[in-house]
């Protein structure tokens, strides 16, 4: 073997190892996402398994939620396995909704839900909201808890790692969506 062939072989091994590390880190990212459960309150009966309602001022675990169904839902819908970008999108979108719309969450107008499509009873979200992968969706809900209309917030993919841009985007998109609702008074 010539020196050129040895260097080429060493570089190929290095590239293969690097790709393996990147794949391992991204596939293992879903392990860092905390398991979420429905709150142990009256609203738990109205909250589907594998999702949770976040009330204002909560930590990472579910606490007291408002009675009844909210008028609007902001959701991160995902499968069981997620890459690091997906986890960042979920965390930044959740934080943006909680920060920007804390008043609407507190009064029960808006709720955030993390929806795991892999959990029993959640598969209908894929068809209800035409979900083909992980993403953020905002929906207007009728009195029976059924979606009247919804919108995919597709721009979250490009800004998943930027909390400030996510905050501005979430604010603008959800505000515009809610402003188009019948009889909604901000």
C-alpha positions in Angstrom: 0.0 0.0 0.0 1.2 3.4 -0.8 1.1 6.4 1.6 -1.7 7.9 -0.5 -3.8 4.8 -0.1 -3.2 4.7 3.7 -4.2 8.3 4.2 -7.3 7.8 2.0 -8.3 4.7 4.1 -7.7 6.6 7.4 -9.8 9.5 6.2 -12.7 7.2 5.2 -12.6 5.5 8.6 -12.6 8.9 10.3 -15.6 10.1 8.2 -17.5 6.9 8.8 -16.9 7.2 12.6 -18.0 10.8 12.6 -21.2 10.0 10.8 -21.9 7.2 13.3 -21.4 9.6 16.2 -23.8 12.2 14.7 -26.5 9.5 14.0 -26.1 8.1 17.5 -26.4 11.5 19.2 -29.5 12.5 17.1 -31.3 9.2 17.5 -30.6 9.2 21.2 -32.0 12.7 21.7 -35.6 11.5 22.5 -34.2 9.9 25.6 -33.6 13.4 27.0 -37.3 14.3 26.7 -39.2 13.9 30.0 -42.2 11.6 29.9 -45.3 13.6 30.3 -48.5 12.6 31.9 -52.0 14.1 32.3 -52.6 16.2 35.4 -54.4 14.4 38.3 -57.3 16.9 38.3 -60.8 17.1 36.9 -59.3 18.2 33.6 -57.4 15.0 33.4 -60.6 13.2 32.3 -60.8 15.6 29.4 -57.1 15.4 28.5 -56.2 12.6 26.2 -53.6 10.0 27.4 -50.1 11.0 26.3 -50.9 14.7 26.3 -51.0 17.3 29.0 -52.5 20.7 29.6 -50.0 23.3 30.9 -51.4 26.0 33.2 -49.6 29.3 33.8 -46.7 29.2 36.2 -46.2 25.5 36.1 -42.8 23.8 36.0 -42.1 20.8 33.8 -44.6 18.6 35.4 -48.4 19.1 35.1 -50.3 20.9 37.8 -53.7 22.4 38.1 -55.4 23.0 34.8 -58.5 25.1 34.0 -61.9 23.5 34.1 -63.4 22.6 30.7 -61.9 22.6 27.3 -59.9 25.6 26.1 -61.1 27.6 23.0 -57.6 27.3 21.4 -54.9 24.6 21.5 -51.3 25.0 20.7 -49.7 21.6 20.3 -46.5 19.9 19.6 -47.4 16.6 17.9 -44.7 14.0 17.5 -43.8 10.3 17.3 -41.9 8.3 19.8 -38.5 8.8 18.2 -37.3 12.3 17.7 -34.0 14.0 16.7 -32.3 16.7 18.6 -33.8 19.4 16.3 -37.3 18.1 17.1 -36.7 18.1 20.8 -35.4 21.7 20.5 -38.4 22.7 18.5 -40.7 21.3 21.2 -38.9 22.9 24.1 -38.6 26.4 22.4 -42.2 26.3 21.1 -43.6 25.3 24.5 -41.6 28.0 26.3 -42.7 30.6 23.7 -46.4 29.8 24.2 -46.1 29.7 28.0 -44.3 33.1 28.0 -46.2 35.0 25.4 -49.7 33.7 26.2 -49.5 33.2 30.0 -52.7 35.3 30.5 -54.7 33.3 28.0 -53.4 30.0 29.5 -54.4 31.2 33.0 -57.9 32.2 32.0 -58.5 28.9 30.1 -58.7 30.4 26.6 -55.5 28.7 25.3 -53.7 25.5 26.3 -50.5 23.8 25.3 -50.4 20.1 24.7 -47.5 17.7 24.0 -49.1 14.9 21.9 -47.2 11.6 21.5 -48.7 9.8 18.5 -47.2 6.6 19.8 -49.3 6.5 22.9 -52.6 4.6 22.9 -55.6 6.8 22.0 -53.5 9.5 20.3 -53.3 8.2 16.7 -56.5 10.2 15.8 -54.4 13.4 16.1 -52.5 12.5 13.0 -55.8 12.4 11.0 -57.6 15.2 12.9 -54.7 17.6 12.1 -53.2 16.1 9.0 -49.9 15.5 10.7 -47.2 13.7 8.7 -44.3 14.2 11.2 -43.4 16.2 14.2 -44.6 19.8 14.3 -46.4 22.6 16.0 -50.1 23.1 15.3 -52.6 25.7 16.6 -56.3 24.9 16.6 -59.7 26.4 17.4 -61.8 23.9 19.4 -65.6 23.7 19.5 -67.7 23.2 22.7 -67.4 19.4 22.3 -63.6 19.5 22.1 -63.5 18.9 18.3 -61.3 21.0 16.0 -63.1 23.7 14.0 -60.0 24.7 12.2 -56.2 24.4 12.5 -53.0 25.6 11.1 -49.6 23.9 10.9 -46.8 26.3 12.0 -44.3 25.1 9.5 -41.9 27.9 10.1 -40.9 26.4 13.4 -38.5 24.0 11.6 -36.2 26.7 10.4 -36.0 28.4 13.8 -36.1 25.3 16.1 -32.8 26.2 17.7 -33.4 29.9 18.1 -35.6 30.7 21.2 -36.0 34.4 20.4 -37.1 33.9 16.8 -39.4 31.1 17.9 -41.0 33.5 20.4 -41.7 36.1 17.8 -42.9 33.6 15.2 -45.2 31.8 17.7 -46.6 35.1 18.9 -47.4 36.4 15.4 -48.8 33.2 14.1 -51.1 32.3 17.1 -52.2 35.9 17.5 -53.2 36.1 13.8 -54.9 32.7 14.0 -56.9 33.7 17.1 -57.8 37.1 15.6 -59.6 35.3 12.7 -61.8 33.3 15.1 -65.5 34.2 15.2 -66.5 36.2 18.3 -63.0 36.0 19.8 -62.2 39.1 21.9 -58.5 39.6 22.7 
